Amino acid sequence: MAYVINEDCIACGTCIDECPVNAISEGDIYKIDPDACTDCGTCADACPTEAIHPA
């Protein structure tokens, strides 16, 4: 199970800075690569808008 980012994403970059495996890519709404994600939850904990959830 990987994490996903929903439409509440404000593209602030906080999750990218926190991801230990660089699984997040930038865009209007950031995306998490499910193959690279290790399900650590660090990105979800860091997200100020709670836009990141387990898939």
N, C-alpha and C positions, 0 to 999 in steps of 0.2 A: 504494500500500500504506500503510495506516495502522497504528498501534500499537493493541493491545488490552490490557485489564487482566483478569487471571484471578482466581480465588477466593482467591488468596494475599494479595489486597489487604487492608490493615488500616485503610484510610480515615484515614491519618495526615495527608494534605494536602500532603506534600512535593512530589508531582508537580504539583499545582495551582499551587504557588508557583513552580515552575520552568518551566512551559509558557509559551513566549513568545507564543502565539496564543490562549490561553484556550480550548483545545479540550477540557478535562476538566471533567466535572460531578460533583458530590458525590452520595453515596448510601451504602448499606451496602457496596457495592463500586463504586468510581468507574467512570465510563464516559468513553471518548474518542470525540468526534464525528469520524467518518472524513472528513467533508467539510471540517472545519476543520483537521485534523491535517496538518502539513507534513512529517511523517516525519523530524524532526530528531533524535529519540532522546533528547532532554534528560530527558524524564520517566523513561525506562527507566534512564538513568544515575543518576538521583536516587533511584529507588525502593529503600527499605531491605530489602524482601522479595523483590525481583526478580519482581514480579507483572506487569510490563509487558513485552510482547513484540511483535515485528512480526506483523501479521496474515498 
